[in-house]
Amino acid sequence: MKLVKLLANLGYGSRKDVAWMFREGRVTDADGEVLYADDKVEHARIRLDGEPLDPPTGLVLMLHKPLGVTCSRKDPGRVVYDLLPSRYRMREPALSTVGRLDRDTSGLLLLTDDGALLHRIISPRAEVAKVYEATLADDLRGDEAALFASGTLLLESETTPLAPATLDVLGPRHARLTLHEGRYHQVRRMFAATGNRVETLQRVAIGALALDALAPGEWRALEADDVARIFAGAR
């Protein structure tokens, strides 16, 4: 791939913009030698204004999605892409969210430009674990864990029972719930089925990949071993 196309695909500008960067001598190798559009150079050795390029196609990010932010490209309010460098909106292939968290749910969100990986994570066959922590409006009744694990709970307006889920009680109104499927507003609807209401909800892990110390709005690129942890424990 020509360097002009590479930089354009990474979102640094249109091909015209990137061609101008080459003419200005802003694109160099790791030793500071000016590069030209037809040069053959390893991705890791290319510099723009002295800085390494963003990772190539296959990028996977983990983001701590704050409350009030939408998993969308177009929304009147704030969207997750506002939390990333502006050029990430322009990458080709596009950087997409792996599933969604609603506006009132915070926590671990994955984004990738690897379509095959995205579908592998969200595929019902993979049964990748998604772990949530919820605070509730009322005390737990005591029978929720057995009900959620039964595989018989039927949500309103649905005809297929939920797959078994694991509930860990963290306090009278605080619980951790591990799901292996992803239905619309599933956690909120599960607790609603018990007569309770979720007040706050955060996704804290996907597989064995935990949110860790990322503050709301922070993100980082994942390494191969991070991605492998997503599938740890998948059924």
N, C-alpha and C positions, 0 to 999 in steps of 0.2 A: 504494500500500500504506500502511495506517495505521502511524503510528510505533510503536504498541504491538506490532503484529505484526512490524514490521521488527526491533526490538530483540530480541524473543523468538526470531525466526528466526536471529539472530546468536548466540544462546546466552547472552544476558545474564540470562535467567531465564524463568520461565513468564509467560504474559500477565498473570496476577495480580501476580507480582513486579514486572514492568515497569510496570504501571499504578500501583503504589505508588511507583515511582521518579518518575513524572510528578507524583504528588500531593506528593511531597517536594521538587519543584523541582530534581531532580538532572539533568534533561535540558534542555539549553539549546542555543542556536545559537552560532556562532563569536564573536558579540559579547557573549555572556553573558546574552542574553534568554531567559527561561524559555519552554520549548515545551510545547504541549499535544498530546494524542494525535491530534487531528484536523488539526494544522498540516501544511502542505505545505512541506517544506524539503529542499534537496539533501542527499544522503547526506554529502557531504564537509563540510557546514557543521554537522552535528549533533555535539553533545558530550555525553558522559555523565561526570559529575563532573569536567568541564573537559577531558576527554581525547577525541580523535577516535574515532569508531567503527571497529571492524574493517572490513576491505574487504567489499563486498557479495558476493552470489553471483558465482562466477567466480574465487574465491580459488584460487591455486596456491602451495603452499609447497615449498621444498626444505629437506630435513632431513639432517643428518649422523647417520645411525643408528649408535649405538654397538653393540658386541658385547653379547650377552645380552639384547637387547630384541626383542620379538616384534611383527611387523606384524599386529596383531589388536586387536579391541576388548575381547575377553574372554580372559584368560589368567591362570593363577595367578601368573605372574611379571610383570616390567615390560613394558609395551606402549608403542608409539611415542606414543600419545596422552598418556601421562604426562609427556612432554617438552614439551607444548604447554599454553597457558593452558586451564584446566579448561572454560571456556565453549566451546572449540572442539569438545568432544565433543557439545555440544547444538545445533550449527548445523543448520539445515534449509534446503536439502538437506544431507545428511550429508557430512562431510569424510572421504574415503576414500583409502587408499594406492593409488598407481598401480603395480600389480604388487606384488611382495613381495621382501624380502630375508630369508633365514632367520636364526635367532637367532645363528648363528656367522659371519654375514657383516655387515660394516660398510659405511658409505659413503653415497652419494647416494640418497636416497629422495624421491620426489615425492608430495604429497598434494593433492587438489583436491575441490571440491564441484561441479565441472563434469563431468557424466557424459559428454557428447559429447567433450570434450577427453580425458578418461581413456581412452575406447575408441579414440580416434584414436591415442594414444600406444602403447597395447598391441596394437593391431591388427597381425596378421602382415603385412597388406598394406603398412603404413607402413614396416616394416623399419627402425625407429628404432635407431640404434646404441647399444649398452650396452657401456661400457668397464670392464674389471675389471683389478685388479692382484693377482697371486697369488704367494705364496711357497710353495715346494714341499719335500717331504720329501727328494727325491733330485734329483741333477743332471738337467737336460734331456738327452735322448738326442741331439737334433740334427735329428730328422726330424719333430718335432711341427708346425712351421709348415706344411710341405708337406701333412701329413695333415689338419690342421684347415682348410686352404684348399681341399682337394680336392672338398668337397661329397659325399664318399662315406663318411664316418665314420658308422657305425651304432652307437648306444648300446645297451647291454644292455636287453633286453625291449622294444625299439622296432623298428618295421618301416620307418620313413622315415628316410633319411640326414639328417644335419645340413646346414643351409645352410653355405656357405663362411664361415669365420671367419678373422680376421687375428691372428696371434701375433707379438708383438715381444719379443725376448729382452732382458731388462734385466740379467741376471746368470745365473750357473750354475743358481741355484734361484729365479730371480725373473723373472716374465714379465707382459706386458700382453696381454690378450685382448679383441678387439672382436667382439661378436656382433650379429646382426641378427634374432635370434629369442630366445624366452625359454622354454626347457623346464625341467622340474623339476630343480633342482640341476645345471644344465647344465655349468657350468665344472668343478665337482668331478668329474662323471662323464666329462667329456672327458679330463681328465688321468688319471683312473683307467683309462680305455681304453688309455693308453700305459704303464700299470704304475706310475704315480706317484700321489702323494697331495698334495692341497692342505692346507697347514697354516694359512695365513691368507688371507683373501679380502676385498677391498674394491672396491666399485663407485666409480669415480672420475669418471665422466662419463656423461651421457645425451645423445646427439647431440653438439652443441658446448657444452652446458651442463656446466661442470666443477664439482667439489666446492669448489675454491678453498680459501679460508682458514677455512671453517667448522670449528670444533672439534667433537669428538663431543658430540652432544646439542644443538648449536646449530641454529637454523633461521632462515629469512627468507622473506618473501613475494616472489614473482617479479613483475617488471614485464612488459609485453607483449614487449619485446625479448628478455628472458630466455626466455620461452616460445617465441619464434621460433627460438632457438638449439637447442631440443630437436629440431627437425625439420631442422636443418642437416645436409646430407649424406645424408638419408634417401633410399633407393633409389626 
